[in-house]
Amino acid sequence: MQFSSANRTGESNPGARQAASDVGDNVQALREDIASLAESVKRLASEQLGSSVEDLQDKAKEKVSDVEAAIRRNPSQAALIAAGIGFVFGLILSR
């Protein structure tokens, strides 16, 4: 059974042309929706990561302050710990 090219492309059937046009319009609308969704996800991720980085920086500053306070309270103990850590790294690196 053979079909003419008019039947395959829908040229003789206006309903088929309308359906093809509707599909094309729906695909275009879907592309726009996906682009909008991607932009929203990008913006949300940027906001979330931005606040996470700021939170991490704040926590790091607090920890550094705690360590500095501990060193000021016990300077000799801090010096011995630092020397011990240096000695261990020296042994590891010399092998």
BELBEL-V437351 format. One record per helix or strand. SS is the DSSP state (2 for helix, 1 for strand). FROM is the first residue (numbers start at 1). LEN is the number of residues. If there is no record, write none. Layout:
BEGIN
ss = [SS | SS]
from = [FROM | FROM]
len = [LEN | LEN]
END
This chain:
BEGIN
ss = [2 | 2 | 2]
from = [5 | 14 | 75]
len = [5 | 60 | 20]
END
